[in-house]
Amino acid sequence: MPAGSSRKRERQYEHIKESQEERGTPTPRAKEIAARTVNKERARSGESKTASKTSVRDPKSAPERGGQRSHSGAKGPTRDQLYNEAKHRGIEGRSHMTKEQLAKALGR
């Protein structure tokens, strides 16, 4: 946790980290998710010195959003994510494909 964090934020961090680990998330990733979530909440409540516009002006908090921006929602994975999967599978011509073409080539 960043210096100057409150006990509440430390408890929140531990709760999120443990919850992620119970879901099977590797410990380093669970720590990252917890830190990002807590830092965003600190920014929204004015506890941090700097904050991005989306952290402060977003009408929904991270828990309220529930992963809406995790690239698994309505729009699905990004083109780069599809490209990397196509590269891993060895699909030819992937560098010239659009997002839709990559999705089709991957069977999505």
C-alpha positions in Angstrom: 0.0 0.0 0.0 1.2 3.6 -0.7 2.5 5.6 2.2 -0.2 7.4 4.1 -2.9 4.9 3.4 -5.6 4.5 6.0 -6.4 1.3 7.8 -9.6 1.1 5.9 -7.8 1.1 2.6 -5.3 -1.5 3.9 -8.2 -3.8 4.9 -9.9 -3.2 1.6 -6.6 -4.1 -0.2 -6.3 -7.4 1.8 -9.9 -8.3 1.2 -9.7 -7.8 -2.5 -6.4 -9.7 -2.7 -7.7 -12.6 -0.7 -10.9 -12.7 -2.8 -8.9 -12.8 -6.0 -6.7 -15.6 -4.7 -9.7 -17.6 -3.7 -10.9 -17.3 -7.3 -7.6 -18.8 -8.5 -5.9 -15.6 -9.5 -2.1 -15.9 -9.1 -0.8 -13.9 -6.2 1.1 -11.2 -8.2 -1.9 -10.5 -10.3 -4.2 -10.5 -7.2 -1.9 -7.9 -5.6 -2.1 -5.8 -8.8 -5.8 -5.9 -9.0 -6.2 -5.0 -5.3 -3.7 -2.1 -5.6 -5.4 -0.7 -8.7 -8.8 -1.0 -7.2 -7.8 0.6 -3.9 -5.8 3.4 -5.6 -8.8 4.2 -7.8 -11.1 4.4 -4.8 -8.6 6.7 -3.0 -8.5 8.9 -6.1 -12.3 9.1 -6.2 -12.6 10.1 -2.6 -9.8 12.7 -2.8 -7.3 10.8 -0.7 -4.5 10.8 -3.3 -2.5 13.7 -4.6 -2.9 12.9 -8.3 -5.7 11.2 -10.1 -6.7 10.6 -13.7 -9.9 12.1 -15.1 -11.6 8.8 -15.4 -10.8 7.9 -11.8 -12.4 11.1 -10.6 -15.3 11.7 -13.0 -16.5 8.1 -13.6 -20.1 7.9 -12.3 -19.6 4.3 -11.1 -17.0 3.0 -8.7 -15.0 -0.1 -9.6 -17.1 -2.5 -7.6 -20.3 -1.0 -9.1 -19.0 -1.5 -12.6 -18.3 -5.2 -12.1 -15.7 -5.7 -14.8 -17.6 -3.8 -17.6 -14.3 -2.6 -19.0 -12.4 -5.8 -18.7 -12.5 -6.5 -22.5 -14.8 -9.4 -22.0 -18.0 -7.4 -22.2 -20.1 -6.3 -25.1 -17.2 -5.5 -27.4 -15.1 -8.5 -26.5 -11.4 -8.7 -26.6 -9.3 -5.9 -28.3 -7.7 -6.3 -31.7 -4.3 -6.6 -30.0 -5.5 -9.4 -27.8 -7.0 -11.2 -30.8 -3.8 -10.7 -32.8 -1.6 -12.1 -29.9 -3.9 -15.2 -29.8 -3.7 -15.6 -33.6 0.1 -15.3 -33.3 0.2 -17.9 -30.6 -1.9 -20.3 -32.8 0.2 -19.5 -35.9 -2.5 -18.1 -38.1 -1.1 -16.8 -41.4 -1.8 -13.2 -42.6 -2.8 -12.0 -39.2 -0.9 -8.7 -39.4 -3.2 -7.6 -42.3 -6.5 -8.7 -40.6 -9.0 -6.4 -39.0 -10.5 -7.2 -35.6 -13.5 -8.9 -37.2 -11.3 -11.0 -39.5 -9.1 -12.1 -36.6 -12.1 -13.1 -34.6 -13.5 -15.1 -37.5 -10.1 -16.8 -38.0 -10.0 -17.7 -34.4 -13.5 -19.2 -34.5 -15.2 -16.6 -32.3 
